Each structure stands twice: as structure tokens, then as C-alpha cells.
Amino acid sequence: MTGGTGATGVTAGAEQDDRLPVLRPVALGTAKLMPDIDHEQGWLLTLDGTPQSYVDLADPTHLEFEYTRRIAHLLDVLAPAGAPLAALHLGGGALTLPRYLAATRPGSRQHVVEVDGPLVRLVADHLPWPSGIDVTVGDAREALGTTAAASVDVLVADVFHGSRTPAHLTSVEFLREAAAVLRPGGCYAANLADGPPLAFAKAQAATLREVFPQVCLAAEPSVLRGRRYGNVLLVGSDRPLPVAELGRRLAGDAFPARLCDAAELSALVRGTAPVPDAAAEDSPPPPDGAFSVG
């Protein structure tokens, strides 16, 4: 499912609100939809207490989690404003980013792959998504094998089982399959989470550099300095990335992120080997209580 594990200031609950939380067992645990009392049509999705997605049905451009805003900045600078994109989303959750892309780039062709079928039904029942977003239930890596080569402008990988990225989505072999479905100039973006000493994030950056000639990384400075656990955005392409504009947008957020370009990334991953299938491991678990929501 989509991971997020994004810290957020949202106030979720049913106080002074006619909407009630929805609790339902799904394939990967217990999902809960909680209304945001500060936004009449805002909802927070958690899985076993870990935040997974936030959706504002009235305003799909309202992005509560910092990591979703960073990916949205990337989507905004990949093509001229309003131009449709062909997008493949590995990990669905409540479809926050597909909804954003549908609102900001009307006519975009989007395919979402979510492994948790009962979760998809929960979201469909309570948070229906707009037309132009096709959702299928299945494994993210297996879906790449059925995706036509050179058919996608952007591939967003935001897959967490609970709070961890599955091992089979972290290898050189996986990334080569992902690169094969991208059009020339297409972009791969992955949301990961890691903490000190950033061993997982560094290994993932090295793995991305093994497959894509152009790679950048973005995270909050405190995460990059190894002071705390948090989200890391990795981006790869076969063509130069719009790093200057992306960096400006990331720096202007309420919780600014710093973009590491090719030179900084080389220094960050120096001595770190790419990860093959045979050595792939799940991302590390977050510290206790890092993202829990009642």
C-alpha cells in the first residue's frame, strides 16, 4: 500500500463533526479513516495506527503530508503547467497523489497498483476517486511485467507494508524493470523512510545511480544529517532533471527539504554498493511512536 509514514499536524477525530471514523480489517492490518475536523471533507487513513494517506475530497491539491508535497513539486516541474502526463503509481492507499495529478493536469492517464484489495474497497466506498484513475489490485513489481515498455512519463513508487518498504522493491533488478516502462525523458520517484545512520537511504541512492544516469535526493536537513528518522525522496531519469526549480520549491515549503544534486549525492553514497535482489532487505522500522496516531 502507499506508505507515507508522513508526520502531519492534522487533527483527526469526530469532535464537532457529523462524520464518524471508519474502522475496517484489511489485508495488511486494520485500516481506519478519520475525519479531519479542520477540513469538512478531509480524511486521514491509518494502518495499524501508522498514517498512510490524507485526502481532502473538496480540494485534492491540499496535501497534508510533507513528503506528498515534495512529490507534487516534482510533478509540477516535469512538464509545462497543465500538460497531462501518463503516470504509474506503485502503492495506492487513498490515492492522494493521483487525485492531485488529476486536478492539476486534467486528462492525465493514471494507473494505480495497490496490493491490498480490501483497502481499495474501503477507499472506493468512502473516498471515491475521479475518472481517469484506474486502480488494480496486485503486487507492484509484478505489475511492471504487464506494463508496456516506454509507456509512462512518471512512475511514483510509494509502497509500504505497514511502515516498511518491501525488499523486492529496493533492488537493481526492480529498478531496471521500472526504467523499462518509462518513456525517454521519463522520471522515477520513490518515497522512502530511514533514520540514522541513513544506511538504507544511501544504499537506495547508490542502487538508483546504478540504473539511472541522472539522480537526485531530497529530505529535511535534520534527516540528511542523521539526526532523526524521516522521509527521503529519490528521483531518477535518463535525462537531466529540473533540479534548480525543484530545489527552489522544496526550500520554500513550511518544512523545507534540501535537494542533493549529483555532486552532493556522490559524496553521500561514496563507498556504498548498489543492492541486488539477493541482498535486498525491507527498509528499517521506524522508532517506536514515530508516526503513531490514536
HELIX and SHEET records of a PDB file:
HELIX    1   1 GLU A   66  VAL A   77  1                                  12    
HELIX    2   2 THR A   96  THR A  104  1                                   9    
HELIX    3   3 GLY A  117  HIS A  126  1                                  10    
HELIX    4   4 ALA A  140  GLY A  145  1                                   6    
HELIX    5   5 ALA A  167  LEU A  169  5                                   3    
HELIX    6   6 VAL A  172  VAL A  181  1                                  10    
HELIX    7   7 ALA A  199  VAL A  211  1                                  13    
HELIX    8   8 PRO A  221  LEU A  224  1                                   4    
HELIX    9   9 VAL A  243  ALA A  251  1                                   9    
HELIX   10  10 ALA A  262  LEU A  268  1                                   7    
HELIX   11  11 ASP A  277  ALA A  279  5                                   3    
SHEET    1   A 4 VAL A  22  VAL A  26  0                                        
SHEET    2   A 4 GLY A  29  PRO A  35 -1                                        
SHEET    3   A 4 GLY A  42  LEU A  47 -1                                        
SHEET    4   A 4 THR A  50  ASP A  56 -1                                        
SHEET    1   B 8 ILE A 133  VAL A 137  0                                        
SHEET    2   B 8 ARG A 109  GLU A 114  1                                        
SHEET    3   B 8 ALA A  86  LEU A  90  1                                        
SHEET    4   B 8 VAL A 152  ALA A 157  1                                        
SHEET    5   B 8 LEU A 182  ASP A 194  1                                        
SHEET    6   B 8 GLY A 230  SER A 237 -1                                        
SHEET    7   B 8 GLN A 214  ALA A 219 -1                                        
SHEET    8   B 8 ARG A 258  CYS A 260 -1                                        
END                                                                             
